[in-house]
Amino acid sequence: KIFQERPKMHVDIGSRIDGFVSHLLVFMSVTVIDIRPLKSSHPNLTFVQSDATNLSEIKDNSIMSLSTLHATEHFGLGRHGDKIDPNAPFIFIENLIRVLKPGGKLYFSVPIGEEKLIYNANRVFSPFTILKAFNKLKLLEFSAIEKKGKLINDARIENWIENKYCCGLFVFYKE
């Protein structure tokens, strides 16, 4: 989806460098924000080490293309050196909305299904909790990946509430 859009600049927060981000680096420059240190000399990679919960170093309405894949569920659990805060994922979401530029897209994924906290590992969110948290943005697409790895494009959100643990893939737009 990002390849199709070809934004001039893309910012990623906390996604896997050796997976998603490395795929992006093949065709574009990426700024990565992560609490964990990173040593890289890749010419297309700019790295900012920071606790991204507050995104305090980023101006309001400044990012057109933004992603965070399987990171939000770890915020506030203290696992990666961040402070323990049960509201951290929702503070982070508010700040994602704040920094996304009008006309910009956010590519967001988290574990979805029956809500729970697996302490010091991650959270699982109801897809409706995610929609409520992002109520200031427009949902463009929702897809899901079943536990066995099958991708369901254009999935119906209500079909994913009672799952134990799946992956929800959301694309949001800021009007």
N, C-alpha and C positions, 0 to 999 in steps of 0.2 A: 504494500500500500504506500509506503514511503517512497519506494523506487518509482512508482507511478506518479506520485505528486511532485517529486524532485524539488523539495524546498531548498532555498539558498543556504539555509542553516538549520541544523537539527540539534536538539538538546535531549539527552537521555539521562534519566536518574535511576541509578541502581540496578540496571539490567545487566545481564551477563556479558562481560567483555569478550569472552571466548565463544560466544554464541551470537546473539542478536546484534550487538554493537560491531563485532568484526564483520558481519555481513554488510552492515551499512557502510563501513569504512572502505569497502571495495569501490563504491561509486560516489561517496560524498564525505565531507568533513563533518565530524560530530564532536560536540562538547559533552563530556560525561561528568556528572556530579555524583560522588559516592563518598560515604563515610570511611570506607576501607581505602588504604593507600594503593596506588597503582604506579608501577614503573613501566613506562612505555615511551618509545621515541618514534612512534608511528607519525608520519607527517600530517595525516588527516585527523589526528586525535588531539583534542585539548582536554586536559583533565583538571577538575577542581575538586579538592578533597574538602568535604563539608558535611555536616549533619543537615541533610536536605529537608528536614521537617519544616523549617520556617522559610527556606529559600531566601534568606535575608539579603544575599548578594545579587539578587535578580530584581530588576525593576518591574513594576506593574505593567501588564499589557505589552510585554516585550518579546514573547516567543511565539512564532507562527507554527512550528512543528516540534512537538514534545512527546516523549515516550517514557513510560515507566512500566516495565514488565516484570511481574513477580518480585516486587520490592516492597510495596506498601504493607503487605501482610506481616513484615518483619519490624516495621517502625514501632518504637516505644517498648520493645521487649528486652533491650539491653544486650542482645546477642552480638551485635557488631560494634559495641562501644558507645552506643547511644544511651541516653538516660531512659529509665523506665517511666513510661507515661501511657496509660490506657487510651488517652485521647489522641496520641500522636498520629495514627493513620488519618484521622479526620482533620486535624490541623494541617497535615500534609496536603490533603485533598483541597482544602480551602486555599492553600497557597498555590497549588497547581492551577486552580481557576483564576487566581489573582494574576499570575505571571503569563497566562495564555493570552495572546493578542486577539482582539476581535478579528474574526475570519480565520483563526488558527485552529489546528486539529491536535487532539490529544489521543495517543494510543496507549491504552491502559489495560493491564491484566492483573488478576488476583485469583486465588483459589475461591471457588464459589460452591454453594450447597447449603447444607444445614449449618447455621452459624455456630462457631465454637472457637475457643482459644486453645491452642496446643502450646502450653507454656514454654517459653524460650525457644520456640521453633517458628511458629507462624499462626496466623488467624485464617479462618475460613469465613467468608462473608456471604450473606444472602445477596443475590443479584439485585434485589429491591433496596437493600441497604446502600449499595453502590449508586443506584439511580437516585435515591434520595439525597445522598451526599453531593452528587454532581447536578442537583436540580437547576443550577444556574447555566448549565450547558445543554446543548441539544444532542441527544443520542442519535448518531448517524447509522451505527451498525452494532450488532451484538452477535458474536459467534461463541462457540464453546468447544472445548476439547474434552471428550469423555476420558474416564480413567484409563481405558485401554489405548488411548491415543488417537481416536477417530475425531477429525475436525467436522463440526456441524456449523456450516455457514448460515447466516441469517436465522439464528435459532430463536425460538420463542422463550422469552425470559422465564415465564411461569413454569416451564418444563424443567427448570434447573434448581428449584428451591429445595427439594427434598433429597438431592444427591448428597452423598457423604463428602466427596472431594473431587471436584472437576476444575477446569481452568476456564474462566470467563474472559473473553476478549472484547473490549469496548472501544469504540471510536467515537469521541465526542468532538463537538464543534462549538466555538464561542461566537455568538452572534454580535 
